Amino acid sequence: MQQSKDLCLKVNKKMGEKIRKILINMNLFDDARKIISENDYIIIPILRYPSEEELDIIKNIAEVEIIDMELPSHKKRFKNLIEVLDGRLPPYLLTLLPRSYDIIGDIGVIEDLSDELLPYKEIIGKALMELHSNLKTVLLKVEKVSGKYRLPKYEVIAGEEKYTTIHTEYGIKLKVDLQKAYYSPRLATEHNRVASQVKDGEVVVDMFSGIGPFALHIAKRVFAKVYAIDINPDAVNLIKENIKINKIKGEIIPLCGDVRSFSDLLKRKADRVIMNLPGEAMEYIDLALNFIKENGGVIHFYAFSKDIEETKTHLISKLSTRKLDIINMKKVREVSPREWQIVIDLFVIP
Ligand SMILES: C[S@@+](CC[C@H](N)C(=O)[O-])C[C@H]1O[C@@H](n2cnc3c(N)ncnc32)[C@H](O)[C@@H]1O
């Protein structure tokens, strides 16, 4: 049987897709090389010369010609960092490679590297760029989220020095500046979950809105009014930019300052309050209650917790309300071994 790395099958374009599928079924299609088109024909790479029987089947469907032609090859596709770095790192280190990392627009973010991997950080950064060809830069988190603005510190380990990008969550464009304002793509499902509960006409107070993902998800879906508050002026500037780059139905009112300073302005105004400052939300629960309308509303309360029941009991003990119903509670994401960011949704009448 004739073998050639340049073997191809030339077929009229109209029949190309049908023939390609048959070649796949016959294990003849060579997916390492690219299909090209030439006038009315396409040239499909094949792995070997078809048997007489195979050729009969093919020729029954379309007129084909077997030719020798050099075709461009696909770059080898890797599935994960281990595959990219196999042979480039000592084998025992491959097992220590991070299993997860974040892709934020065209920026890759690695949360943590073990001490053994740190001398190889540039190689690992470049490997992540090979794995995701759209990446322009790879950042390594060198200090955990901290301070009033909840900002981590990053080091560039591959690519250009760059911290801003446009990231898309459920079709919503978010301008992000990782150096200046908090953002985590791991909350995308939560942004969407909360937004899916909001009805037309609601007034929502997002007490700690960051660059505005909750507000944007909501205003994209419904005619609601969202007060998006953040103490970090850079975050609020990004909310304003994000409002401009998205088509939204609802209204977003960005407010910059300590959320406590809006206690009079927004007193008894909200049908719904979002409290996404999990480290400190318990301290702000009275304020959230103050925002809720006289006839009641929903609070989405976030916390870090090792025991969700215990956090619920603590939360209930802090609230003196005419009515309190826990609608839902669940783990949102693991933040450290056996510790979770959790959410408790509650309906309250203040
Ligand atoms: C965890 S981030 C919020 C992220 C955002 N909700 C999201 O889903 O991406 C918490 C935000 O609260 C802001 N913040 C902290 N203390 C605040 C306060 N007292 N008043 C208003 N905003 C505050 C921080 O600047 C930060 O942007």
The ligand as a MOL file (V3000), in Angstrom:
LIG
                    3D

  0  0  0     0  0            999 V3000
M  V30 BEGIN CTAB
M  V30 COUNTS 27 29 0 0 0
M  V30 BEGIN ATOM
M  V30 1 C -14.9970 41.4240 46.4920 0
M  V30 2 S -14.9390 42.9620 45.7240 0 CHG=1
M  V30 3 C -16.4570 43.0520 44.8530 0
M  V30 4 C -16.4800 42.4130 43.5930 0
M  V30 5 C -17.6860 42.5390 42.7510 0
M  V30 6 N -18.9390 42.5070 43.4580 0
M  V30 7 C -17.6140 41.3990 41.7510 0
M  V30 8 O -18.4470 40.5360 41.7900 0
M  V30 9 O -16.6480 41.4060 40.9640 0 CHG=-1
M  V30 10 C -15.3380 44.0550 47.0330 0
M  V30 11 C -15.3700 45.5140 46.6170 0
M  V30 12 O -15.8440 46.2700 47.7380 0
M  V30 13 C -15.1990 47.5110 47.7560 0
M  V30 14 N -15.3440 48.0250 49.1250 0
M  V30 15 C -14.6830 47.6340 50.2400 0
M  V30 16 N -15.1270 48.3180 51.3150 0
M  V30 17 C -16.1110 49.1300 50.8890 0
M  V30 18 C -16.9700 50.0700 51.5180 0
M  V30 19 N -16.8920 50.3030 52.8410 0
M  V30 20 N -17.8680 50.7420 50.7660 0
M  V30 21 C -17.9520 50.5170 49.4310 0
M  V30 22 N -17.1590 49.6470 48.7690 0
M  V30 23 C -16.2560 48.9620 49.4870 0
M  V30 24 C -13.7850 47.2190 47.2920 0
M  V30 25 O -13.1890 48.3490 46.7180 0
M  V30 26 C -14.0220 46.0940 46.2380 0
M  V30 27 O -14.0840 46.6180 44.9510 0
M  V30 END ATOM
M  V30 BEGIN BOND
M  V30 1 1 1 2
M  V30 2 1 2 3
M  V30 3 1 2 10
M  V30 4 1 3 4
M  V30 5 1 4 5
M  V30 6 1 5 6
M  V30 7 1 5 7
M  V30 8 2 7 8
M  V30 9 1 7 9
M  V30 10 1 10 11
M  V30 11 1 11 12
M  V30 12 1 11 26
M  V30 13 1 12 13
M  V30 14 1 13 14
M  V30 15 1 13 24
M  V30 16 1 14 15
M  V30 17 1 14 23
M  V30 18 2 15 16
M  V30 19 1 16 17
M  V30 20 1 17 18
M  V30 21 2 17 23
M  V30 22 1 18 19
M  V30 23 2 18 20
M  V30 24 1 20 21
M  V30 25 2 21 22
M  V30 26 1 22 23
M  V30 27 1 24 25
M  V30 28 1 24 26
M  V30 29 1 26 27
M  V30 END BOND
M  V30 END CTAB
M  END
